[in-house]
Amino acid sequence: MGLFSKKTTSENNTNGTPSVQFGRYTDRHKTSEQISSWDKSLNLYKEKKYIDAYFEFLTYLRDPVVDNVKITKESDKIKFEIIQGSKIVKGFASNKEVVAEAEIASYENKPHVAVMRKLLAVNYDLFFSKFAVRDNLFTIRFSAPVQDASPPALYASLKEVANQSDKYDDVLTDEFSFLKAVNTDHIEELSEQEKEIKYNYLKDSVTSTMTRVNELAEHDFAGARSFLLLQLTFKTYYLLAPEGVLLDDLRYIQGIFFRRDNSNTAERNHLMIQEFNNILKRPKEEILKSIYKTKATFAVVKPTGFKAISDFIYDEIGKLNWYRDNKYFDIQQAVCDYIVAYAEFFFGMDAPVYDFFEIYWKTTNDKYYKELGFEAGYYDSSSQQFKQSKIENDINKIISSYKKKYPHIDFKTHTLKYDNLAEFSTSFLYEVEKLNLNLK
């Protein structure tokens, strides 16, 4: 885990820090023991010692902190359960085959044509698995002979089963009321206090952003409106860590802007605004169904080299200059928030980047973090005062903790600007963009 590790419970860590879930699970923090198990798995598979190979493979998947994988080794097979969000992938591996299946939802009497049609369409986009019907259940299933189930191939296959089942269970039960959720006992409810804080944050953020967007001319400030809407989308994704229908809504909203069609920016903004207004109209109890605790095994996003992240920051941060020069500081801040939140949504980043971004989030959302139980940290929004020494001390702690792995890592704290939040955010991202994460 990183220096500022993200866990999935709302209880406190042993150091008194609330263990609130942010963003999505990332598997970039494998331990040396897990990496060793992966190497053993590859070698054992080459030797055709399949049972032992798959045991090491599953050990590689098991995060000792999250406790996300259960393994039962027998003489002729290995049984396993893999948690991915709201779903559990169950299966076995033998000397002949590997089989895995996740139950999506149950139905009475017979499968409904509308559900069958929807899942059949999704099947065309799957590479390793297929949605299926069994015993009044909709499931997603993978099976392969051991000759086709090398550790890399098995990883990709199980990841598809896990992510697709986690994506579609809540979506289907929300769209089709006659379907029932199954195998959800492992899901942990948040405390009523945390749910209330997250719901209020969502409602207040959407309301204030819609107000600001409507103040800006639809065509003259189309770009500014887009930044406000997109940063709201991706910040909600990171700060609330939603599941189910709300997560699907956020995926859909960002897809509106980035899809390739003939619509212009103003038209896309209009569609995004409509979707956010629909969220505001949704009953509170429906929203809260998407806010709960999960464990995970597979990252949703692929690992991304730091150069791609650095290039993205460089390209996007230049877009705030006009707003900065013309004193639209809230739009300048929105651009910075968009950059960080977009990266959290789309990139599987190196551990130091996550830790630097955690400082960014705690600084720019101090009220929210305080309500969740974090100690007064880097910034006080009521007095608009920074705690400069704490910010810079924690940045230096990150540098020191990763110096062995990244010998050239550097963050010039003297370049940070504390004039206002937007200037701090901009100067902070300039330094993140210039991090040197070369291993040699």
C-alpha positions as CSV (number, residue, x, y, z in Angstrom):
1,M,0.0,0.0,0.0
2,G,1.1,3.6,-0.4
3,L,2.1,6.0,2.4
4,F,-1.5,7.2,2.6
5,S,-3.2,3.8,2.1
6,K,-6.8,3.5,1.1
7,K,-8.8,0.8,2.9
8,T,-12.4,-0.2,2.7
9,T,-13.9,0.2,6.1
10,S,-15.2,3.2,8.0
11,E,-13.6,2.2,11.3
12,N,-10.4,3.8,12.4
13,N,-6.9,2.5,11.6
14,T,-4.6,1.8,14.5
15,N,-3.1,5.3,14.1
16,G,-6.5,6.9,14.6
17,T,-7.0,7.8,10.9
18,P,-10.5,7.0,9.5
19,S,-10.3,4.2,7.0
20,V,-12.6,5.7,4.4
21,Q,-12.7,4.3,0.9
22,F,-11.7,6.7,-1.9
23,G,-11.7,6.0,-5.6
24,R,-11.4,2.4,-6.8
25,Y,-9.1,-0.4,-5.9
26,T,-5.7,-0.4,-7.5
27,D,-3.5,-3.4,-7.7
28,R,-0.3,-1.4,-8.2
29,H,0.7,-2.0,-4.6
30,K,1.6,-5.7,-4.7
31,T,3.9,-6.9,-1.9
32,S,7.2,-8.6,-2.6
33,E,5.6,-11.8,-1.4
34,Q,2.9,-11.5,-4.0
35,I,5.4,-10.7,-6.8
36,S,7.3,-13.8,-5.7
37,S,4.2,-15.9,-5.9
38,W,3.5,-14.7,-9.5
39,D,7.0,-15.7,-10.6
40,K,6.6,-19.1,-8.9
41,S,3.3,-19.5,-10.7
42,L,4.8,-18.9,-14.1
43,N,7.6,-21.4,-13.5
44,L,5.3,-24.1,-12.1
45,Y,3.0,-23.7,-15.0
46,K,5.9,-24.3,-17.4
47,E,6.7,-27.4,-15.5
48,K,3.0,-28.5,-15.9
49,K,2.5,-28.6,-12.1
50,Y,-0.8,-27.0,-12.6
51,I,-2.3,-27.3,-9.1
52,D,0.8,-25.7,-7.5
53,A,0.9,-23.1,-10.2
54,Y,-2.7,-22.0,-9.6
55,F,-2.2,-22.0,-5.9
56,E,0.7,-19.5,-6.3
57,F,-1.4,-17.5,-8.8
58,L,-4.2,-17.1,-6.3
59,T,-1.8,-16.2,-3.6
60,Y,-0.5,-13.5,-5.9
61,L,-4.1,-12.2,-6.2
62,R,-4.8,-12.3,-2.5
63,D,-4.2,-8.9,-0.9
64,P,-3.2,-9.6,2.7
65,V,-4.6,-6.3,3.9
66,V,-8.0,-6.5,2.0
67,D,-8.4,-10.3,2.5
68,N,-10.1,-10.5,-0.9
69,V,-9.4,-14.1,-2.0
70,K,-10.2,-17.4,-0.2
71,I,-8.2,-20.5,-1.3
72,T,-8.9,-24.1,-0.4
73,K,-6.3,-26.6,-1.7
74,E,-7.3,-30.2,-2.1
75,S,-5.3,-33.2,-3.5
76,D,-6.7,-32.9,-7.0
77,K,-8.0,-29.3,-7.2
78,I,-8.1,-25.9,-5.8
79,K,-11.3,-24.1,-4.9
80,F,-11.4,-20.4,-4.7
81,E,-13.6,-17.4,-4.0
82,I,-12.6,-13.9,-5.4
83,I,-14.3,-10.8,-4.2
84,Q,-14.8,-8.0,-6.6
85,G,-17.1,-5.2,-5.3
86,S,-20.6,-6.5,-4.8
87,K,-19.8,-9.9,-6.5
88,I,-18.0,-13.1,-5.6
89,V,-16.4,-15.2,-8.3
90,K,-16.4,-18.8,-7.3
91,G,-14.5,-21.6,-9.1
92,F,-12.0,-24.3,-9.1
93,A,-8.7,-25.3,-10.9
94,S,-7.6,-28.8,-11.5
95,N,-5.0,-30.6,-13.6
96,K,-7.5,-30.5,-16.5
97,E,-9.4,-27.2,-16.4
98,V,-10.2,-24.0,-14.7
99,V,-13.8,-22.9,-14.2
100,A,-15.1,-19.7,-12.7
101,E,-18.6,-18.2,-12.3
102,A,-20.2,-15.2,-10.7
103,E,-23.9,-15.1,-10.0
104,I,-25.5,-11.8,-11.2
105,A,-29.2,-11.9,-10.2
106,S,-32.1,-14.4,-9.7
107,Y,-35.5,-14.6,-11.3
108,E,-38.7,-16.5,-10.8
109,N,-40.4,-18.8,-13.3
110,K,-38.5,-18.2,-16.5
111,P,-35.8,-15.7,-17.8
112,H,-37.2,-12.5,-19.1
113,V,-36.7,-11.8,-22.8
114,A,-35.6,-8.1,-22.2
115,V,-32.8,-9.2,-19.8
116,M,-31.7,-12.0,-22.2
117,R,-31.5,-9.5,-25.0
118,K,-29.5,-7.0,-23.0
119,L,-26.9,-9.6,-21.8
120,L,-26.7,-11.2,-25.3
121,A,-25.7,-7.8,-26.7
122,V,-23.0,-7.5,-23.9
123,N,-21.7,-11.0,-24.8
124,Y,-20.4,-9.7,-28.1
125,D,-18.0,-7.5,-26.3
126,L,-16.6,-10.1,-24.0
127,F,-13.3,-11.9,-24.8
128,F,-13.1,-14.8,-22.3
129,S,-16.4,-15.3,-20.6
130,K,-20.1,-15.2,-21.4
131,F,-23.3,-14.4,-19.6
132,A,-25.4,-17.5,-19.0
133,V,-28.5,-18.9,-17.3
134,R,-28.5,-21.6,-14.6
135,D,-31.0,-22.6,-11.9
136,N,-33.1,-19.4,-12.1
137,L,-29.9,-17.3,-12.1
138,F,-28.2,-15.1,-14.5
139,T,-24.5,-15.7,-14.3
140,I,-21.2,-14.9,-16.1
141,R,-19.0,-17.9,-16.6
142,F,-15.5,-18.7,-17.8
143,S,-14.0,-22.2,-18.4
144,A,-10.8,-23.3,-20.2
145,P,-8.5,-26.3,-20.3
146,V,-5.3,-25.8,-18.5
147,Q,-3.4,-25.6,-21.8
148,D,-5.3,-22.3,-22.4
149,A,-5.1,-21.0,-18.8
150,S,-1.6,-19.8,-18.3
151,P,-1.3,-17.3,-15.4
152,P,-1.4,-14.2,-17.7
153,A,-4.4,-15.6,-19.6
154,L,-6.1,-16.7,-16.4
155,Y,-5.6,-13.2,-14.9
156,A,-7.3,-11.5,-17.9
157,S,-10.1,-14.0,-17.9
158,L,-10.9,-13.8,-14.1
159,K,-10.6,-10.0,-14.3
160,E,-13.3,-9.9,-17.0
161,V,-15.6,-12.1,-15.0
162,A,-15.1,-10.1,-11.9
163,N,-15.4,-6.6,-13.3
164,Q,-18.4,-7.5,-15.6
165,S,-20.3,-9.2,-12.8
166,D,-19.6,-6.3,-10.4
167,K,-20.8,-3.8,-13.1
168,Y,-24.0,-5.5,-14.2
169,D,-25.6,-6.8,-11.0
170,D,-26.8,-3.5,-9.6
171,V,-27.5,-2.2,-13.0
172,L,-29.8,-5.1,-13.9
173,T,-31.7,-5.2,-10.6
174,D,-32.3,-1.5,-10.8
175,E,-33.5,-1.6,-14.5
176,F,-35.6,-4.8,-14.0
177,S,-37.5,-4.8,-10.7
178,F,-38.4,-8.5,-11.0
179,L,-34.7,-9.5,-10.7
180,K,-33.3,-10.1,-7.2
181,A,-29.8,-9.5,-5.9
182,V,-27.9,-12.6,-4.9
183,N,-24.7,-13.3,-2.9
184,T,-24.5,-9.9,-1.2
185,D,-23.8,-10.9,2.4
186,H,-20.1,-9.9,2.1
187,I,-21.1,-6.3,1.4
188,E,-20.7,-4.0,4.4
189,E,-22.9,-1.1,5.1
190,L,-21.4,2.2,5.9
191,S,-22.3,3.9,9.2
192,E,-25.4,6.2,9.0
193,Q,-23.1,9.1,9.7
194,E,-20.8,8.4,6.8
195,K,-23.7,7.8,4.4
196,E,-25.3,11.1,5.4
197,I,-22.0,13.0,4.9
198,K,-21.5,11.4,1.4
199,Y,-25.1,12.0,0.4
200,N,-25.0,15.7,1.5
201,Y,-21.7,16.1,-0.3
202,L,-23.2,14.8,-3.5
203,K,-26.3,16.9,-3.3
204,D,-24.4,20.1,-2.4
205,S,-21.7,19.6,-5.1
206,V,-24.2,18.9,-7.8
207,T,-26.5,21.8,-6.8
208,S,-23.6,24.4,-6.5
209,T,-22.0,23.2,-9.8
210,M,-25.3,23.5,-11.7
211,T,-25.8,27.0,-10.3
212,R,-22.4,28.1,-11.4
213,V,-22.7,26.4,-14.9
214,N,-26.0,28.2,-15.4
215,E,-24.3,31.5,-14.7
216,L,-21.9,31.1,-17.6
217,A,-22.9,31.8,-21.2
218,E,-23.8,28.6,-22.9
219,H,-21.6,29.1,-26.0
220,D,-19.0,31.8,-25.0
221,F,-18.1,29.7,-21.9
222,A,-18.7,26.2,-23.3
223,G,-15.2,25.1,-22.3
224,A,-15.5,26.4,-18.7
225,R,-18.9,24.7,-18.4
226,S,-17.3,21.4,-19.5
227,F,-14.5,21.6,-17.0
228,L,-17.0,22.3,-14.2
229,L,-19.2,19.3,-15.2
230,L,-16.3,16.9,-15.8
231,Q,-14.6,17.7,-12.6
232,L,-17.9,17.1,-10.8
233,T,-18.2,13.8,-12.5
234,F,-14.7,12.5,-11.7
235,K,-14.5,14.1,-8.2
236,T,-17.8,12.4,-7.2
237,Y,-16.2,9.1,-8.5
238,Y,-13.1,9.6,-6.3
239,L,-14.5,11.2,-3.1
240,L,-17.6,9.1,-2.7
241,A,-16.3,5.8,-4.2
242,P,-19.9,4.9,-5.3
243,E,-21.0,1.5,-6.5
244,G,-24.0,0.3,-8.5
245,V,-26.3,2.7,-10.3
246,L,-24.6,5.9,-9.2
247,L,-21.2,4.6,-10.5
248,D,-22.9,3.6,-13.8
249,D,-24.4,7.1,-14.0
250,L,-21.0,8.7,-13.7
251,R,-19.5,6.4,-16.3
252,Y,-22.4,7.4,-18.6
253,I,-22.0,11.1,-18.0
254,Q,-18.3,11.2,-18.7
255,G,-19.0,9.1,-21.8
256,I,-21.3,11.8,-23.1
257,F,-18.5,14.2,-23.4
258,F,-15.8,11.9,-24.8
259,R,-17.9,9.9,-27.3
260,R,-17.2,10.4,-30.9
261,D,-20.2,11.9,-32.7
262,N,-21.2,15.1,-34.4
263,S,-22.4,17.0,-31.3
264,N,-20.6,20.2,-30.2
265,T,-19.4,21.1,-26.8
266,A,-22.5,23.1,-25.8
267,E,-24.7,20.2,-26.8
268,R,-22.7,17.7,-24.8
269,N,-22.8,20.0,-21.8
270,H,-26.6,20.2,-22.1
271,L,-26.8,16.4,-22.0
272,M,-24.5,16.2,-18.9
273,I,-26.5,18.8,-17.1
274,Q,-29.7,16.8,-17.8
275,E,-28.1,13.7,-16.3
276,F,-27.0,15.5,-13.1
277,N,-30.4,17.0,-12.7
278,N,-31.8,13.5,-12.9
279,I,-29.5,12.5,-10.1
280,L,-30.8,15.4,-8.0
281,K,-34.4,14.2,-8.5
282,R,-33.6,10.7,-7.4
283,P,-34.9,9.8,-4.0
284,K,-32.3,9.8,-1.2
285,E,-32.8,6.1,-0.4
286,E,-32.1,5.2,-4.1
287,I,-28.8,7.2,-4.0
288,L,-27.8,5.5,-0.7
289,K,-28.2,2.1,-2.3
290,S,-25.0,2.9,-4.3
291,I,-22.9,3.9,-1.3
292,Y,-21.5,0.9,0.6
293,K,-18.2,-0.8,1.4
294,T,-16.6,-3.2,-0.9
295,K,-13.4,-5.3,-1.3
296,A,-11.8,-5.8,-4.7
297,T,-9.2,-8.0,-6.4
298,F,-8.8,-6.5,-9.8
299,A,-8.2,-2.9,-10.8
300,V,-10.7,-1.5,-13.2
301,V,-8.0,0.5,-15.0
302,K,-4.8,-0.7,-16.6
303,P,-1.3,0.3,-15.3
304,T,-0.2,3.5,-16.9
305,G,3.4,4.6,-17.2
306,F,4.2,7.9,-15.6
307,K,5.2,9.6,-18.8
308,A,1.6,9.3,-20.1
309,I,0.3,10.9,-16.9
310,S,3.0,13.6,-17.0
311,D,2.0,14.4,-20.6
312,F,-1.6,14.5,-19.7
313,I,-1.0,17.0,-16.9
314,Y,1.2,19.1,-19.2
315,D,-1.4,19.2,-22.0
316,E,-4.4,20.0,-19.7
317,I,-2.8,22.5,-17.3
318,G,-2.1,24.9,-20.1
319,K,-5.9,25.3,-20.6
320,L,-6.3,27.2,-17.3
321,N,-4.1,30.1,-18.3
322,W,-6.9,32.3,-19.7
323,Y,-9.1,31.7,-16.7
324,R,-6.2,32.5,-14.4
325,D,-5.2,35.7,-16.3
326,N,-8.9,36.9,-16.2
327,K,-9.4,36.0,-12.6
328,Y,-11.9,33.2,-13.0
329,F,-10.2,31.4,-10.1
330,D,-13.0,28.9,-9.6
331,I,-12.6,27.7,-13.2
332,Q,-8.9,27.5,-12.7
333,Q,-9.5,25.3,-9.7
334,A,-12.0,23.2,-11.7
335,V,-9.4,22.5,-14.3
336,C,-7.0,21.4,-11.6
337,D,-9.6,19.2,-10.0
338,Y,-10.5,17.7,-13.4
339,I,-6.8,16.8,-14.1
340,V,-6.4,14.9,-10.8
341,A,-9.8,13.3,-10.8
342,Y,-9.5,12.3,-14.5
343,A,-6.2,10.6,-13.7
344,E,-7.7,8.7,-10.8
345,F,-10.6,7.5,-13.0
346,F,-8.6,6.4,-16.1
347,F,-5.0,5.7,-15.0
348,G,-3.4,2.9,-12.9
349,M,-0.6,5.1,-11.4
350,D,2.6,4.5,-9.5
351,A,2.2,4.6,-5.7
352,P,3.9,8.0,-5.2
353,V,1.4,9.7,-7.5
354,Y,-1.5,8.4,-5.5
355,D,0.1,9.7,-2.3
356,F,0.8,13.1,-3.8
357,F,-2.8,13.3,-5.1
358,E,-4.0,12.4,-1.6
359,I,-2.4,15.5,-0.3
360,Y,-4.1,17.4,-3.1
361,W,-7.6,16.0,-2.2
362,K,-7.2,16.7,1.5
363,T,-6.1,20.3,0.8
364,T,-8.8,21.1,-1.7
365,N,-11.7,19.4,0.1
366,D,-10.8,20.1,3.7
367,K,-14.4,20.4,4.9
368,Y,-15.4,17.1,3.5
369,Y,-12.4,15.3,5.0
370,K,-13.0,16.9,8.4
371,E,-16.6,15.8,8.4
372,L,-15.4,12.2,7.7
373,G,-13.2,12.4,10.8
374,F,-9.8,13.3,9.5
375,E,-7.8,15.6,11.6
376,A,-7.5,19.2,10.5
377,G,-4.9,18.9,7.8
378,Y,-3.5,21.1,5.1
379,Y,-6.0,23.9,4.6
380,D,-8.8,25.6,6.5
381,S,-11.5,26.7,4.0
382,S,-13.2,29.0,6.6
383,S,-10.1,31.1,7.1
384,Q,-8.5,30.3,3.8
385,Q,-5.3,29.6,5.6
386,F,-2.8,26.9,4.5
387,K,-0.7,24.8,6.9
388,Q,2.4,25.2,4.8
389,S,4.8,23.3,7.1
390,K,2.6,20.3,7.3
391,I,2.1,20.2,3.6
392,E,5.8,20.3,2.9
393,N,6.7,17.9,5.6
394,D,4.3,15.3,4.3
395,I,5.6,15.8,0.7
396,N,9.1,15.2,1.9
397,K,7.9,12.1,3.8
398,I,6.6,10.7,0.5
399,I,9.9,11.5,-1.2
400,S,11.9,9.7,1.5
401,S,9.7,6.7,1.5
402,Y,10.0,6.1,-2.2
403,K,13.6,7.2,-2.7
404,K,15.0,3.6,-2.7
405,K,12.7,2.5,-5.5
406,Y,12.7,5.8,-7.4
407,P,16.2,7.3,-6.8
408,H,15.5,10.4,-8.9
409,I,12.1,11.3,-7.4
410,D,11.9,15.0,-6.5
411,F,9.3,17.6,-5.6
412,K,10.5,21.2,-5.2
413,T,8.3,22.4,-2.4
414,H,9.7,26.0,-2.6
415,T,7.8,26.4,-5.9
416,L,4.4,25.9,-4.2
417,K,2.2,29.1,-4.1
418,Y,0.0,29.8,-1.2
419,D,-1.8,32.9,-2.5
420,N,-5.1,31.1,-2.8
421,L,-6.4,27.5,-3.4
422,A,-6.3,27.8,-7.2
423,E,-2.7,29.0,-7.2
424,F,-1.7,26.3,-4.8
425,S,-3.4,23.6,-6.9
426,T,-1.8,24.8,-10.1
427,S,1.7,25.0,-8.6
428,F,1.2,21.6,-7.0
429,L,0.4,20.0,-10.4
430,Y,3.3,21.6,-12.1
431,E,5.6,19.8,-9.6
432,V,3.7,16.4,-10.0
433,E,4.1,16.7,-13.8
434,K,7.9,17.0,-13.4
435,L,8.3,14.0,-11.0
436,N,11.1,11.8,-12.1
437,L,10.0,8.2,-11.5
438,N,12.7,6.5,-13.5
439,L,14.0,3.4,-11.8
440,K,17.6,3.9,-12.8
